[in-house]
Amino acid sequence: MARPMEHREVSGNEARAVMLTQIGLALMHGRQARDVCVVLGNGAGASFEPGLKIATGLIGLAHAVARGDIDAAFVNPSALLAQAYRGTGLFKEPLPVRTLATYPSWDRFVCAVQPKTGISSLQDLKDKRYPLRVSIREDPTHGTRLLLDDALAGAGFSLEDIERWGGEISYAKRPRDEDRLHQLRDGEIEAIFDEGVQSWFEEGLKYGLRPIDLGEAALQRLESVGWRRAILPASRFPALDRDCTGVDFSGWVLYCRESLPDDDAARILEAVAEREDEMPWEQGTYQGLAHLGQDTDSTPRPVPLHPGAERWYRGRGFSV
């Protein structure tokens, strides 16, 4: 539910800005757009004079951030920004990007398969040429699809190979897609390869899915690009009898170009602090403003902090 605005006085211009923001969110829900760009500037003249631009988008937007077309952008997970910083994966050369803050979000990518298939690893899947019926994300540009393509290539096969072996690929719009869960319950799929484990994995375990071994070759290929292996702990999922290895999909990183003025970096973080109580933090994960600048399990930081951001955190007495 939206917060009433009576708790503090606002100017007419701010009220209109809030209305525009809400209109934008409503249009996103209506599927007319998937991302948003907030542009601060001056509209007093015959044309709008843009100032700071902050956007959401896929990792390709890092090129626009590096050029200065956009000042800051959000991307999930943090590991994708590592590719831009290193010049690996989708990036032919390193980009001068830096971290402002990381939204705390704990997640893992996991390949979970029905044990009755006899598949306990990606190597098994390749060796047996098993006709797996697997659900993956629909959007071919989604980070999970990039990760999965690299993992399978490291194991020596591809999604197309699974189809050639007689398998079927099902597509889900989101991790906890109702069609996916119906397919799982009805036995129409035997595997799910996805992130968002806090939304679907427990139910997947209930219906028999178990994580499989990705294999050292796949993990090393992923690490060479910028992903990192991470524990999928049994302590979070009681149906697991042991800790397993997945791929880290944590953290939503708010990043900028290295040359962004320190004052602008500080202004962005100060705005986060000012509206801290109104942010939609992940329940049970967020531990306060200091958390946003720290390298933790839920805020992995593969890219250095912007100098202005580092000074902002230290100026508030936060360790980074």
C-alpha distance (Angstrom), angle and dihedral (degrees) to the residues before:
residue distance angle dihedral
M1 . . .
A2 3.80 . .
R3 3.77 117.0 .
P4 3.83 115.0 -112.6
M5 3.78 112.9 -115.2
E6 3.81 95.4 -138.9
H7 3.79 92.3 92.5
R8 3.83 90.3 80.2
E9 3.76 137.3 16.0
V10 3.79 116.9 -102.7
S11 3.77 132.6 -172.3
G12 3.77 121.4 -115.0
N13 3.79 89.8 -109.4
E14 3.79 91.7 53.1
A15 3.79 91.3 48.6
R16 3.79 89.5 53.0
A17 3.79 90.6 48.2
V18 3.81 90.1 52.7
M19 3.80 89.8 50.4
L20 3.81 91.2 50.7
T21 3.80 89.9 49.7
Q22 3.79 91.5 51.9
I23 3.80 91.1 46.7
G24 3.79 89.1 52.1
L25 3.80 91.9 50.9
A26 3.80 90.8 49.1
L27 3.80 90.9 51.4
M28 3.81 89.7 50.6
H29 3.80 89.8 53.2
G30 3.80 87.6 51.1
R31 3.83 88.4 59.4
Q32 3.79 93.1 -118.3
A33 3.81 88.3 124.2
R34 3.79 137.2 5.8
D35 3.82 99.3 -154.3
V36 3.77 140.1 36.8
C37 3.80 135.8 -147.5
V38 3.80 120.3 -155.4
V39 3.80 110.8 -153.6
L40 3.79 119.5 -169.4
G41 3.76 116.4 -163.2
N42 3.77 146.3 103.8
G43 3.79 123.3 -57.0
A44 3.79 97.1 172.9
G45 3.79 95.2 105.8
A46 3.78 136.3 56.7
S47 3.79 90.1 -77.4
F48 3.79 134.3 29.9
E49 3.80 114.0 -101.2
P50 3.81 106.6 -150.9
G51 3.78 122.7 -142.7
L52 3.80 124.0 167.4
K53 3.81 115.3 12.3
I54 3.81 121.0 -162.9
A55 3.79 122.0 178.2
T56 3.77 146.2 173.3
G57 3.78 119.1 -133.4
L58 3.76 148.7 116.4
I59 3.79 122.7 -56.9
G60 3.81 93.1 -92.9
L61 3.80 85.9 74.9
A62 3.82 86.6 75.2
H63 3.80 87.5 83.8
A64 3.82 90.2 60.3
V65 3.81 90.7 46.5
A66 3.80 91.6 50.6
R67 3.83 90.7 50.0
G68 3.80 91.7 49.5
D69 3.81 94.2 -116.3
I70 3.82 86.3 121.4
D71 3.79 121.9 26.3
A72 3.80 99.7 -152.1
A73 3.78 137.9 0.4
F74 3.79 140.9 -174.3
V75 3.79 122.4 -128.5
N76 3.80 133.9 172.9
P77 2.96 127.0 -114.0
S78 3.79 112.7 24.8
A79 3.81 90.9 -135.0
L80 3.80 90.7 71.8
L81 3.79 90.5 62.2
A82 3.80 88.3 54.8
Q83 3.81 87.9 65.9
A84 3.80 91.9 54.7
Y85 3.81 91.1 47.1
R86 3.81 93.7 47.8
G87 3.80 98.3 37.2
T88 3.81 93.3 -121.6
G89 3.78 135.7 126.4
L90 3.80 107.4 10.5
F91 3.81 92.3 5.8
K92 3.79 124.1 81.4
E93 3.80 93.2 -165.3
P94 3.81 136.7 16.5
L95 3.79 117.5 -86.3
P96 3.83 122.9 -145.5
V97 3.81 95.8 -115.2
R98 3.79 127.9 148.2
T99 3.81 136.3 -172.8
L100 3.80 122.6 -107.0
A101 3.81 98.9 174.3
T102 3.78 140.0 -25.1
Y103 3.78 118.8 -134.7
P104 3.83 105.3 -134.2
S105 3.79 110.1 -112.7
W106 3.80 124.0 149.6
D107 3.79 114.9 -149.8
R108 3.78 145.9 143.0
F109 3.79 136.5 -158.7
V110 3.78 111.2 -133.1
C111 3.78 138.6 177.4
A112 3.82 106.0 -140.9
V113 3.81 121.6 -175.2
Q114 3.80 137.5 176.8
P115 3.86 107.3 -101.2
K116 3.83 90.2 -140.2
T117 3.81 87.0 73.8
G118 3.79 88.9 67.3
I119 3.80 89.1 -127.4
S120 3.80 114.2 132.9
S121 3.81 99.3 156.2
L122 3.77 143.2 19.1
Q123 3.79 86.2 -106.3
D124 3.83 89.4 58.8
L125 3.77 90.1 50.9
K126 3.79 90.9 53.2
D127 3.81 97.2 41.8
K128 3.81 94.6 48.0
R129 3.82 94.1 39.2
Y130 3.76 84.5 -138.9
P131 3.86 115.4 -165.9
L132 3.81 92.9 -127.8
R133 3.78 121.5 -170.1
V134 3.80 100.9 -145.7
S135 3.81 135.8 172.0
I136 3.81 119.2 -141.4
R137 3.81 135.4 162.9
E138 3.78 117.6 -67.9
D139 3.81 99.5 -140.8
P140 3.84 107.3 82.9
T141 3.83 89.8 -156.5
H142 3.82 93.8 55.5
G143 3.80 116.4 117.5
T144 3.80 91.9 -117.5
R145 3.78 91.0 59.6
L146 3.80 91.2 51.8
L147 3.80 90.0 48.2
L148 3.80 93.7 46.2
D149 3.80 94.1 48.9
D150 3.82 89.7 53.3
A151 3.81 93.6 45.2
L152 3.80 93.4 50.2
A153 3.81 91.4 45.0
G154 3.80 88.3 53.3
A155 3.80 88.6 52.4
G156 3.80 90.8 49.1
F157 3.81 104.9 -106.6
S158 3.82 143.5 66.9
L159 3.78 143.6 -137.8
E160 3.79 87.8 -96.2
D161 3.81 88.8 57.8
I162 3.81 90.4 54.9
E163 3.81 88.7 54.6
R164 3.81 91.3 46.9
W165 3.80 88.5 54.2
G166 3.81 88.5 57.3
G167 3.80 97.6 -95.2
E168 3.79 126.3 136.3
I169 3.80 129.5 -131.5
S170 3.81 116.5 -147.9
Y171 3.78 121.0 -167.0
A172 3.81 128.7 -139.8
K173 3.80 127.2 -167.6
R174 3.82 92.9 -146.1
P175 3.83 138.1 4.2
R176 3.80 95.6 -95.7
D177 3.79 95.8 41.8
E178 3.82 110.9 164.2
D179 3.81 92.4 -140.7
R180 3.81 88.9 53.2
L181 3.80 92.4 50.7
H182 3.82 91.6 47.9
Q183 3.80 89.3 51.2
L184 3.80 89.8 50.1
R185 3.82 93.8 49.4
D186 3.82 91.8 46.5
G187 3.79 93.6 48.1
E188 3.80 93.2 -115.9
I189 3.81 91.7 128.1
E190 3.80 128.9 39.5
A191 3.79 100.1 -167.5
I192 3.80 145.5 28.2
F193 3.79 122.0 -155.8
D194 3.81 106.7 -170.2
E195 3.80 151.9 105.3
G196 3.79 126.2 -117.1
V197 3.79 90.2 82.1
Q198 3.80 93.4 167.3
S199 3.80 88.6 65.8
W200 3.81 105.2 43.2
F201 3.80 111.9 7.2
E202 3.80 98.9 81.5
E203 3.79 90.8 52.7
G204 3.79 89.1 45.4
L205 3.81 89.3 55.9
K206 3.80 89.1 49.4
Y207 3.80 89.6 58.0
G208 3.79 93.8 47.4
L209 3.79 106.0 -91.6
R210 3.78 117.2 143.6
P211 3.82 130.8 -174.6
I212 3.79 114.7 -102.2
D213 3.80 128.6 -147.8
L214 3.79 111.7 -93.6
G215 3.78 91.7 -158.8
E216 3.78 131.7 -128.6
A217 3.82 94.8 -91.4
A218 3.81 92.2 55.9
L219 3.80 93.4 43.7
Q220 3.79 93.2 49.3
R221 3.79 91.1 50.2
L222 3.80 90.4 50.6
E223 3.80 91.9 48.1
S224 3.81 91.3 50.3
V225 3.80 88.6 59.5
G226 3.81 97.6 45.0
W227 3.80 107.4 -87.5
R228 3.78 119.0 117.0
R229 3.77 133.2 -148.0
A230 3.79 115.4 -116.7
I231 3.77 139.2 -179.0
L232 3.78 120.0 -98.1
P233 3.82 95.4 -153.1
A234 3.77 124.1 -141.9
S235 3.81 86.6 -147.0
R236 3.83 88.9 72.9
F237 3.80 95.3 44.0
P238 3.83 114.0 41.1
A239 3.82 92.6 -166.4
L240 3.81 89.5 66.0
D241 3.78 112.7 89.9
R242 3.81 93.7 -159.1
D243 3.78 143.2 10.4
C244 3.80 113.2 -83.3
T245 3.79 134.3 -163.8
G246 3.78 121.0 -110.7
V247 3.78 135.4 153.2
D248 3.80 121.9 -86.1
F249 3.80 112.4 -108.6
S250 3.80 96.4 165.5
G251 3.77 132.2 129.9
W252 3.79 134.2 35.7
V253 3.78 104.3 -130.7
L254 3.80 123.2 -150.1
Y255 3.79 103.8 -155.2
C256 3.80 140.8 174.7
R257 3.79 140.9 -176.8
E258 3.79 118.2 -75.7
S259 3.83 91.3 -116.7
L260 3.81 95.8 55.4
P261 3.83 105.3 127.9
D262 3.79 113.1 -100.6
D263 3.79 90.6 -124.1
D264 3.80 91.5 57.5
A265 3.80 91.2 49.4
A266 3.80 89.8 51.3
R267 3.82 92.2 46.3
I268 3.79 91.1 55.3
L269 3.80 92.8 49.7
E270 3.78 92.2 44.1
A271 3.81 87.8 54.7
V272 3.80 89.8 53.6
A273 3.80 89.7 51.0
E274 3.81 92.6 47.5
R275 3.81 91.9 53.9
E276 3.81 97.0 34.5
D277 3.81 93.7 124.2
E278 3.80 91.6 52.6
M279 3.81 97.8 51.1
P280 3.84 118.2 108.2
W281 3.81 95.2 -122.8
E282 3.80 119.3 -175.0
Q283 3.80 104.8 -97.8
G284 3.77 113.5 -110.0
T285 3.82 94.3 8.0
Y286 3.82 107.9 71.8
Q287 3.83 113.2 87.5
G288 3.79 102.5 177.8
L289 3.80 139.0 -71.7
A290 3.81 93.6 -58.6
H291 3.80 88.0 62.3
L292 3.82 90.9 66.5
G293 3.80 92.6 65.8
Q294 3.80 99.1 40.8
D295 3.81 129.8 93.1
T296 3.82 102.7 -123.4
D297 3.79 139.4 143.0
S298 3.81 90.8 -88.1
T299 3.83 96.3 35.1
P300 3.81 104.8 42.2
R301 3.80 111.4 -177.8
P302 3.82 112.9 -159.6
V303 3.82 91.0 159.6
P304 3.83 123.1 60.3
L305 3.78 121.7 -107.0
H306 3.78 118.6 -99.2
P307 3.85 107.0 -103.8
G308 3.79 91.4 -119.8
A309 3.79 90.4 51.2
E310 3.79 91.9 48.6
R311 3.79 90.6 52.3
W312 3.79 90.6 48.4
Y313 3.81 92.6 54.4
R314 3.80 93.8 44.6
G315 3.79 90.4 46.2
R316 3.79 88.1 60.6
G317 3.79 91.1 49.8
F318 3.81 94.6 -105.4
S319 3.80 121.2 143.3
V320 3.79 114.7 -129.7
